[in-house]
């Protein structure tokens, strides 16, 4: 059995831990029996591109193009992007072939850039383009209901809300730690719920011992005055692999990066 748990990264409480929320989810009476008696075999984590139709960036540059999830082609309500990833690869390949046949080189695939919105990819994403904005603006229950109605209306060619803009970027929704409540998470039992480090062990993540760390802090003073002092270090909570730590030494907080733990989820990019 494979199970996934999605936490939208426009949450406000800096004390929230997506990994711990996943563990708590497994203890819910409606799903607990599904997992009981099982053995944990593997683990992984990944940031999802939920911006959809109105957030797709420029796709082409001299000598290359963005395709698949790198371009943001995921259908958010279905949490599915593999179909559009393949379609975008095929679409890009068609325009690459045409460019090579025409003797072109080192320019941009402008035709691919202009073609995707009129393709099956664009039609798929256009129908669900308001799902995430409505969810963020109206909350879970009203947002999902309104998004569902809008999707059906858009399928019939009668969009109710036009094309809504997203609100704040995800990183801008986090509130200062002062005044926020710290959730209480139960200790893992090793049977149904687990800790992060043992989960990383079964993720098959492997880095060479002498591999240079790929995670770097450009301004450690800013990291301390902003990420730690204002938000109480959410990086040590949002990371699903225990990469980031704030360690107290002699009354001084020090930021530690355990780069070898990284499962390359890309959350810190956000």
Buried (B, 14 or more C-beta within 10 A) or exposed (E): EEEEEEBBBBBEBBBBBBBBBBBBBBEEEEEEEEBEEEEBEEBBBBBBBBBBBBBBEEBBEEEEBBBBBEBBBBBBBEEEBEBBBBBBEEBBEBBBEEBEEEEEEEEBBEBBBEBBEEBBBBEBBBBBBBBBBBBBBBEEEEBBEBBBBBBEBBEEEEBEBEEBEBEEEBEEBBBEBEEBEEEEBEEBEEEBBBBBEEBBEEBEBEEEEEEEEEEEEEEEEEBBEEBBEBBBBBBBBBBBBBBBBBEEEEEEEEBEBBBBBBBEBEBBEE
